[in-house]
């Protein structure tokens, strides 16, 4: 389970963009987004760096959440 704190995510379109970016690197990922807190939880078999890079490439800076 991977948890990311995603910055600059403030609308439904942002949620969709982040979800699509993650699904590109792992089509089977289970992605849950809390727009209010900016927290994205991902159940994936792909490494955290690949997921973080995909989200960043979609235009959303992010960091690992505690």
Rosetta constraint file for C-alpha pairs under 8 A:
AtomPair CA 1 CA 41 HARMONIC 7.02 0.50
AtomPair CA 1 CA 42 HARMONIC 5.78 0.50
AtomPair CA 1 CA 43 HARMONIC 4.67 0.50
AtomPair CA 1 CA 44 HARMONIC 6.64 0.50
AtomPair CA 2 CA 41 HARMONIC 5.72 0.50
AtomPair CA 2 CA 42 HARMONIC 5.03 0.50
AtomPair CA 2 CA 43 HARMONIC 6.30 0.50
AtomPair CA 2 CA 44 HARMONIC 7.45 0.50
AtomPair CA 2 CA 48 HARMONIC 6.85 0.50
AtomPair CA 2 CA 64 HARMONIC 7.80 0.50
AtomPair CA 3 CA 39 HARMONIC 6.86 0.50
AtomPair CA 3 CA 40 HARMONIC 5.67 0.50
AtomPair CA 3 CA 41 HARMONIC 4.51 0.50
AtomPair CA 3 CA 42 HARMONIC 6.29 0.50
AtomPair CA 3 CA 64 HARMONIC 6.05 0.50
AtomPair CA 3 CA 65 HARMONIC 5.28 0.50
AtomPair CA 3 CA 66 HARMONIC 7.41 0.50
AtomPair CA 4 CA 39 HARMONIC 5.72 0.50
AtomPair CA 4 CA 40 HARMONIC 5.11 0.50
AtomPair CA 4 CA 41 HARMONIC 6.45 0.50
AtomPair CA 4 CA 52 HARMONIC 7.89 0.50
AtomPair CA 4 CA 62 HARMONIC 6.36 0.50
AtomPair CA 4 CA 63 HARMONIC 5.61 0.50
AtomPair CA 4 CA 64 HARMONIC 4.62 0.50
AtomPair CA 4 CA 65 HARMONIC 4.90 0.50
AtomPair CA 5 CA 38 HARMONIC 5.63 0.50
AtomPair CA 5 CA 39 HARMONIC 4.77 0.50
AtomPair CA 5 CA 40 HARMONIC 6.41 0.50
AtomPair CA 5 CA 62 HARMONIC 5.51 0.50
AtomPair CA 5 CA 63 HARMONIC 5.39 0.50
AtomPair CA 5 CA 64 HARMONIC 6.12 0.50
AtomPair CA 5 CA 65 HARMONIC 5.37 0.50
AtomPair CA 6 CA 38 HARMONIC 5.25 0.50
AtomPair CA 6 CA 39 HARMONIC 6.21 0.50
AtomPair CA 6 CA 40 HARMONIC 6.96 0.50
AtomPair CA 6 CA 60 HARMONIC 6.36 0.50
AtomPair CA 6 CA 61 HARMONIC 6.03 0.50
AtomPair CA 6 CA 62 HARMONIC 4.34 0.50
AtomPair CA 6 CA 63 HARMONIC 6.71 0.50
AtomPair CA 7 CA 38 HARMONIC 6.60 0.50
AtomPair CA 7 CA 60 HARMONIC 5.93 0.50
AtomPair CA 7 CA 61 HARMONIC 5.42 0.50
AtomPair CA 7 CA 62 HARMONIC 5.84 0.50
AtomPair CA 8 CA 60 HARMONIC 6.12 0.50
AtomPair CA 8 CA 61 HARMONIC 7.32 0.50
AtomPair CA 9 CA 14 HARMONIC 5.33 0.50
AtomPair CA 9 CA 15 HARMONIC 6.86 0.50
AtomPair CA 9 CA 35 HARMONIC 6.98 0.50
AtomPair CA 9 CA 38 HARMONIC 6.49 0.50
AtomPair CA 9 CA 60 HARMONIC 6.98 0.50
AtomPair CA 10 CA 14 HARMONIC 6.36 0.50
AtomPair CA 10 CA 15 HARMONIC 7.91 0.50
AtomPair CA 10 CA 35 HARMONIC 6.51 0.50
AtomPair CA 10 CA 36 HARMONIC 7.84 0.50
AtomPair CA 10 CA 38 HARMONIC 7.97 0.50
AtomPair CA 11 CA 15 HARMONIC 6.53 0.50
AtomPair CA 11 CA 35 HARMONIC 7.28 0.50
AtomPair CA 12 CA 16 HARMONIC 6.26 0.50
AtomPair CA 13 CA 17 HARMONIC 6.15 0.50
AtomPair CA 14 CA 18 HARMONIC 6.16 0.50
AtomPair CA 15 CA 19 HARMONIC 6.09 0.50
AtomPair CA 15 CA 33 HARMONIC 6.81 0.50
AtomPair CA 15 CA 35 HARMONIC 7.23 0.50
AtomPair CA 16 CA 20 HARMONIC 6.05 0.50
AtomPair CA 17 CA 21 HARMONIC 6.12 0.50
AtomPair CA 17 CA 58 HARMONIC 6.89 0.50
AtomPair CA 18 CA 22 HARMONIC 6.33 0.50
AtomPair CA 18 CA 55 HARMONIC 5.79 0.50
AtomPair CA 18 CA 58 HARMONIC 6.83 0.50
AtomPair CA 18 CA 60 HARMONIC 7.64 0.50
AtomPair CA 19 CA 23 HARMONIC 6.15 0.50
AtomPair CA 19 CA 31 HARMONIC 6.44 0.50
AtomPair CA 20 CA 24 HARMONIC 6.20 0.50
AtomPair CA 21 CA 25 HARMONIC 7.09 0.50
AtomPair CA 21 CA 54 HARMONIC 5.54 0.50
AtomPair CA 21 CA 55 HARMONIC 5.83 0.50
AtomPair CA 21 CA 58 HARMONIC 6.39 0.50
AtomPair CA 22 CA 26 HARMONIC 6.26 0.50
AtomPair CA 22 CA 27 HARMONIC 7.70 0.50
AtomPair CA 22 CA 29 HARMONIC 7.40 0.50
AtomPair CA 22 CA 31 HARMONIC 7.81 0.50
AtomPair CA 22 CA 51 HARMONIC 5.91 0.50
AtomPair CA 22 CA 54 HARMONIC 6.20 0.50
AtomPair CA 22 CA 55 HARMONIC 6.61 0.50
AtomPair CA 23 CA 27 HARMONIC 4.39 0.50
AtomPair CA 23 CA 28 HARMONIC 6.98 0.50
AtomPair CA 23 CA 29 HARMONIC 6.24 0.50
AtomPair CA 24 CA 54 HARMONIC 7.99 0.50
AtomPair CA 25 CA 46 HARMONIC 7.45 0.50
AtomPair CA 25 CA 50 HARMONIC 7.22 0.50
AtomPair CA 25 CA 51 HARMONIC 6.87 0.50
AtomPair CA 25 CA 54 HARMONIC 7.24 0.50
AtomPair CA 26 CA 44 HARMONIC 6.87 0.50
AtomPair CA 26 CA 45 HARMONIC 7.55 0.50
AtomPair CA 26 CA 46 HARMONIC 6.55 0.50
AtomPair CA 28 CA 44 HARMONIC 7.26 0.50
AtomPair CA 29 CA 42 HARMONIC 6.51 0.50
AtomPair CA 29 CA 43 HARMONIC 5.58 0.50
AtomPair CA 29 CA 44 HARMONIC 4.78 0.50
AtomPair CA 29 CA 45 HARMONIC 7.56 0.50
AtomPair CA 30 CA 42 HARMONIC 5.63 0.50
AtomPair CA 30 CA 43 HARMONIC 5.03 0.50
AtomPair CA 30 CA 44 HARMONIC 6.76 0.50
AtomPair CA 31 CA 40 HARMONIC 7.04 0.50
AtomPair CA 31 CA 41 HARMONIC 5.89 0.50
AtomPair CA 31 CA 42 HARMONIC 4.67 0.50
AtomPair CA 31 CA 43 HARMONIC 6.63 0.50
AtomPair CA 32 CA 40 HARMONIC 5.76 0.50
AtomPair CA 32 CA 41 HARMONIC 5.17 0.50
AtomPair CA 32 CA 42 HARMONIC 6.46 0.50
AtomPair CA 33 CA 38 HARMONIC 7.28 0.50
AtomPair CA 33 CA 39 HARMONIC 6.02 0.50
AtomPair CA 33 CA 40 HARMONIC 4.52 0.50
AtomPair CA 33 CA 41 HARMONIC 6.42 0.50
AtomPair CA 34 CA 38 HARMONIC 5.70 0.50
AtomPair CA 34 CA 39 HARMONIC 5.25 0.50
AtomPair CA 34 CA 40 HARMONIC 6.31 0.50
AtomPair CA 35 CA 39 HARMONIC 6.90 0.50
AtomPair CA 39 CA 65 HARMONIC 7.71 0.50
AtomPair CA 46 CA 50 HARMONIC 6.80 0.50
AtomPair CA 46 CA 51 HARMONIC 7.09 0.50
AtomPair CA 47 CA 51 HARMONIC 6.66 0.50
AtomPair CA 48 CA 52 HARMONIC 6.02 0.50
AtomPair CA 49 CA 53 HARMONIC 5.96 0.50
AtomPair CA 50 CA 54 HARMONIC 6.21 0.50
AtomPair CA 51 CA 55 HARMONIC 6.36 0.50
AtomPair CA 52 CA 56 HARMONIC 6.13 0.50
AtomPair CA 52 CA 62 HARMONIC 6.76 0.50
AtomPair CA 52 CA 63 HARMONIC 7.52 0.50
AtomPair CA 53 CA 57 HARMONIC 5.95 0.50
AtomPair CA 54 CA 58 HARMONIC 6.28 0.50
AtomPair CA 55 CA 59 HARMONIC 6.76 0.50
AtomPair CA 55 CA 60 HARMONIC 5.70 0.50
AtomPair CA 55 CA 61 HARMONIC 7.20 0.50
AtomPair CA 55 CA 62 HARMONIC 7.35 0.50
AtomPair CA 56 CA 60 HARMONIC 4.74 0.50
AtomPair CA 56 CA 61 HARMONIC 5.08 0.50
AtomPair CA 56 CA 62 HARMONIC 6.68 0.50
